[in-house]
Amino acid sequence: MKRALINPENCLNCQICNVAALCPQKAIIREEPTDKPWVDFRLCRGCMKCKLFCNNNAVLEELKPCNGGLAQSW
């Protein structure tokens, strides 16, 4: 299963974060305009569209194998 992660070293904390604004699941969270965004794994569905939206390549793709049960191993 794929999930997005924000790499804080690459994130430039853009005033208007395209990743947060354009995520179809609204899984990218910024609690304050000055905070760097983070991914809410409960909302992220792994579509990885966010990688296309970030001009700074701050979105990483995390791949975790399914453990076969109902619980995700995140």
GROMACS elastic network, one bead per residue, 0.5 to 0.9 nm:
[ bonds ]
;  ai    aj funct       b0    kb
    1    45     6  0.88210   500
    1    46     6  0.71364   500
    1    62     6  0.82064   500
    1    63     6  0.56499   500
    1    64     6  0.52941   500
    1    65     6  0.59156   500
    1    66     6  0.63706   500
    1    72     6  0.89519   500
    2    45     6  0.77473   500
    2    47     6  0.76875   500
    2    48     6  0.78539   500
    2    61     6  0.65409   500
    2    62     6  0.56319   500
    2    64     6  0.64910   500
    2    65     6  0.86562   500
    3    39     6  0.86627   500
    3    41     6  0.73555   500
    3    44     6  0.66011   500
    3    45     6  0.68944   500
    3    47     6  0.78090   500
    3    48     6  0.72347   500
    3    60     6  0.83549   500
    3    61     6  0.59134   500
    3    62     6  0.51681   500
    3    63     6  0.65054   500
    3    64     6  0.81321   500
    4    39     6  0.68045   500
    4    41     6  0.83217   500
    4    44     6  0.74181   500
    4    45     6  0.88386   500
    4    46     6  0.64350   500
    4    47     6  0.84745   500
    4    48     6  0.63524   500
    4    50     6  0.76544   500
    4    51     6  0.80550   500
    4    59     6  0.63066   500
    4    60     6  0.56755   500
    4    62     6  0.59497   500
    4    63     6  0.88087   500
    5    38     6  0.72609   500
    5    39     6  0.61956   500
    5    58     6  0.81767   500
    5    59     6  0.56028   500
    5    60     6  0.50116   500
    5    61     6  0.62837   500
    5    62     6  0.66425   500
    6     9     6  0.87901   500
    6    10     6  0.82061   500
    6    11     6  0.72222   500
    6    36     6  0.87475   500
    6    37     6  0.71413   500
    6    38     6  0.59911   500
    6    39     6  0.69387   500
    6    58     6  0.55803   500
    6    60     6  0.61230   500
    6    61     6  0.89228   500
    7    10     6  0.56150   500
    7    11     6  0.62255   500
    7    57     6  0.84506   500
    7    58     6  0.50166   500
    7    59     6  0.60742   500
    7    60     6  0.65837   500
    8    12     6  0.79417   500
    8    13     6  0.87052   500
    8    36     6  0.73646   500
    8    37     6  0.86014   500
    8    38     6  0.89571   500
    8    58     6  0.70467   500
    9    12     6  0.79196   500
    9    58     6  0.75773   500
   10    56     6  0.62733   500
   10    57     6  0.65859   500
   10    59     6  0.83144   500
   11    14     6  0.78105   500
   11    36     6  0.72602   500
   11    37     6  0.84111   500
   11    54     6  0.87541   500
   11    56     6  0.64788   500
   11    57     6  0.77148   500
   11    58     6  0.50345   500
   11    59     6  0.82239   500
   12    15     6  0.89730   500
   12    36     6  0.80558   500
   12    56     6  0.72365   500
   12    58     6  0.82821   500
   13    16     6  0.82823   500
   13    17     6  0.71436   500
   13    33     6  0.87424   500
   13    34     6  0.73121   500
   13    35     6  0.71700   500
   13    36     6  0.53155   500
   13    37     6  0.75509   500
   14    17     6  0.52987   500
   14    18     6  0.83238   500
   14    34     6  0.88988   500
   14    36     6  0.84656   500
   15    33     6  0.71179   500
   15    34     6  0.78036   500
   16    19     6  0.88938   500
   16    20     6  0.84198   500
   16    21     6  0.77291   500
   16    33     6  0.85764   500
   17    20     6  0.54736   500
   17    21     6  0.61622   500
   17    22     6  0.85523   500
   17    37     6  0.80741   500
   17    53     6  0.87935   500
   17    54     6  0.78970   500
   18    22     6  0.57211   500
   18    23     6  0.81010   500
   18    50     6  0.81774   500
   18    53     6  0.56519   500
   18    54     6  0.62973   500
   18    55     6  0.84172   500
   19    22     6  0.54978   500
   19    23     6  0.58599   500
   19    28     6  0.68219   500
   19    37     6  0.84392   500
   19    49     6  0.85398   500
   19    50     6  0.52712   500
   19    51     6  0.77995   500
   19    52     6  0.84017   500
   19    53     6  0.53485   500
   19    54     6  0.57865   500
   19    59     6  0.85941   500
   20    23     6  0.57248   500
   20    26     6  0.68496   500
   20    27     6  0.74938   500
   20    29     6  0.63986   500
   20    30     6  0.74074   500
   20    37     6  0.71451   500
   20    38     6  0.87972   500
   20    50     6  0.81752   500
   20    53     6  0.89777   500
   21    24     6  0.86835   500
   21    26     6  0.77034   500
   21    28     6  0.81083   500
   22    25     6  0.87017   500
   22    26     6  0.76281   500
   22    28     6  0.89856   500
   22    49     6  0.86169   500
   22    50     6  0.74908   500
   22    53     6  0.73021   500
   23    26     6  0.50950   500
   23    27     6  0.65204   500
   23    28     6  0.67178   500
   23    44     6  0.89417   500
   23    49     6  0.71021   500
   23    50     6  0.61064   500
   23    53     6  0.84488   500
   24    27     6  0.78452   500
   24    47     6  0.89255   500
   24    49     6  0.82047   500
   24    50     6  0.88349   500
   25    28     6  0.81785   500
   25    43     6  0.62297   500
   25    44     6  0.63737   500
   25    45     6  0.73897   500
   26    29     6  0.74960   500
   26    40     6  0.86842   500
   26    43     6  0.71450   500
   26    44     6  0.78859   500
   27    38     6  0.82898   500
   27    39     6  0.56855   500
   27    40     6  0.51290   500
   27    41     6  0.71895   500
   27    42     6  0.78001   500
   27    44     6  0.51392   500
   27    45     6  0.84540   500
   28    37     6  0.61990   500
   28    38     6  0.56071   500
   28    40     6  0.62400   500
   28    43     6  0.85535   500
   28    44     6  0.80256   500
   28    50     6  0.88073   500
   29    36     6  0.85409   500
   29    37     6  0.53152   500
   29    38     6  0.53452   500
   29    39     6  0.61660   500
   29    40     6  0.68003   500
   30    33     6  0.65462   500
   30    34     6  0.82020   500
   30    35     6  0.59759   500
   30    36     6  0.63564   500
   30    38     6  0.67332   500
   31    34     6  0.84012   500
   31    35     6  0.64873   500
   31    36     6  0.84832   500
   31    37     6  0.78505   500
   32    35     6  0.51957   500
   32    36     6  0.83088   500
   33    36     6  0.80050   500
   39    42     6  0.87418   500
   39    43     6  0.82038   500
   39    44     6  0.70922   500
   40    43     6  0.56058   500
   40    44     6  0.62127   500
   41    45     6  0.78922   500
   41    74     6  0.80687   500
   42    45     6  0.81901   500
   44    47     6  0.78317   500
   44    48     6  0.89189   500
   45    48     6  0.82446   500
   46    49     6  0.83295   500
   46    61     6  0.84832   500
   46    62     6  0.89866   500
   47    50     6  0.79196   500
   48    51     6  0.56592   500
   48    52     6  0.76949   500
   48    59     6  0.86174   500
   48    60     6  0.88890   500
   48    61     6  0.73123   500
   49    52     6  0.54492   500
   49    53     6  0.68001   500
   50    54     6  0.64768   500
   50    59     6  0.68977   500
   51    54     6  0.57076   500
   51    55     6  0.85339   500
   51    57     6  0.69646   500
   51    58     6  0.78132   500
   51    59     6  0.53564   500
   51    60     6  0.73170   500
   51    61     6  0.81798   500
   52    55     6  0.77256   500
   52    57     6  0.85415   500
   52    59     6  0.88080   500
   53    57     6  0.88686   500
   53    59     6  0.89869   500
   54    57     6  0.56944   500
   54    58     6  0.65286   500
   54    59     6  0.68853   500
   55    58     6  0.79000   500
   56    59     6  0.82583   500
   57    60     6  0.77214   500
   64    67     6  0.88213   500
   64    72     6  0.89315   500
   64    73     6  0.74151   500
   64    74     6  0.77703   500
   65    68     6  0.87880   500
   65    73     6  0.80742   500
   66    69     6  0.76204   500
   66    71     6  0.89290   500
   66    72     6  0.69116   500
   66    73     6  0.72540   500
   67    70     6  0.82311   500
   67    71     6  0.78718   500
   67    72     6  0.70833   500
   67    73     6  0.68211   500
   68    71     6  0.83237   500
   68    72     6  0.87208   500
   69    72     6  0.74035   500
   71    74     6  0.86701   500
